[in-house]
Amino acid sequence: MFYHFAPVQGHTDAPYRHFHAFTYGSESIYYTPFIRLEHGALRPRDLKDFTSGLNDNQKLIPQIIFRDKDELSALVRLMIENGASEIDLNMGCPFPLQTGHGRGAATVANKDLAHDVAEIIANNPGITFSVKIRLGFSDADEWKNLIPELNKVEVSHIAVHPRVAKQQYGGQLILDSFKEILDQSKNPVVFNGEIHTPQDIDKVLNDFNGINGIMIGRGLLARPSLIKEYLSGKEWDKADRVEEMLKFHRLLLDYYSDTLCGDSQIISKIKPFWEYAEEEIGRKAWKAIKKASNMAKYNSAVALI
Ligand SMILES: Cc1cc2nc3c(=O)[nH]c(=O)nc-3n(C[C@H](O)[C@H](O)[C@H](O)COP(=O)(O)O)c2cc1C
């Protein structure tokens, strides 16, 4: 069983991943947020995130996003040139800016592209590929084009977030479709979506016999100890969880204070740390953090936790 920390743009960048792995042990597999082409080259800040020395303490898989065969081939070549031996293919992003250009979740129903993806995977035997998908863009059956193509090749896993892109990040998970993918995929399948507690992990493992792993995004941002707790076999009480989270936060804040210039830069990088943690740290502190407009106010807000 593998545990994956889902990529989340604006949150799980190199400093966050580094201090998360440092604080909670590196049991998880980490991913870069999606890397994309800009003017025919890798976007510089994406490349910096992938090649950062801060990645040394974790297993990291870079993720790419593409709309057609040309973009995919170019990205794979550039990633290999920059040292990648594993590549995750984003076929699930629901952001309109990406789907509007045919990327992310808009690729699931693209029959020609499904064939191209399989071909490119087959033509790069030295690279371990994985794929992250949604069920489709607007129809929960769109994956039925893609999975048979992926069955022709070997990937390390297919992580499935069982929603369509139109649902964005809310609404019911479509679990029957997840089960169908699990039955039909010849490649290992990973479950991703709405896991917030150790009990949620147990339920997914229990409901979906045969999955190869669990991928958690917002649940880990809210409760960064979740996988560590689960693997230790003992749920921590809230006081312990929050104490450890504050240690993690301190390391990240010190890093940003040493490397960034000025309060507003530091605040804009550190505030997202708490975005999903309202329940964990309490509404009062959470709201005060959200409102804080300078470091003095931010530090007082954190002291309310
Ligand atoms: C703000 C935000 C940014 C995200 N960025 C990425 C990304 O770069 N690549 C990706 O594959 N998924 C991205 N995701 C999706 C997550 O990886 C994950 O699939 C989704 O949040 C569902 O899992 P969860 O319920 O455990 O959070 C993003 C999600 C959110 C909310």
The ligand as an ORCA input file, in Angstrom:
! r2SCAN-3c Opt
* xyz 0 1
  C      -6.068     24.665     -4.935
  C      -5.837     23.307     -5.542
  C      -4.749     23.100     -6.383
  C      -4.523     21.848     -6.971
  N      -3.442     21.650     -7.785
  C      -3.238     20.428     -8.361
  C      -2.113     20.160     -9.211
  O      -1.242     21.002     -9.455
  N      -2.022     18.925     -9.783
  C      -2.949     17.943     -9.539
  O      -2.838     16.845    -10.059
  N      -3.993     18.163     -8.712
  C      -4.146     19.366     -8.121
  N      -5.191     19.539     -7.268
  C      -6.076     18.401     -6.971
  C      -5.577     17.580     -5.773
  O      -4.338     16.981     -6.059
  C      -6.594     16.486     -5.407
  O      -6.760     15.647     -6.507
  C      -7.958     17.051     -5.013
  O      -7.803     18.110     -4.089
  C      -8.854     15.969     -4.433
  O      -8.224     15.336     -3.329
  P      -8.538     15.758     -1.796
  O     -10.036     15.641     -1.598
  O      -7.755     14.784     -0.975
  O      -8.079     17.172     -1.625
  C      -5.413     20.781     -6.677
  C      -6.460     20.985     -5.783
  C      -6.697     22.216     -5.217
  C      -7.853     22.389     -4.249
*
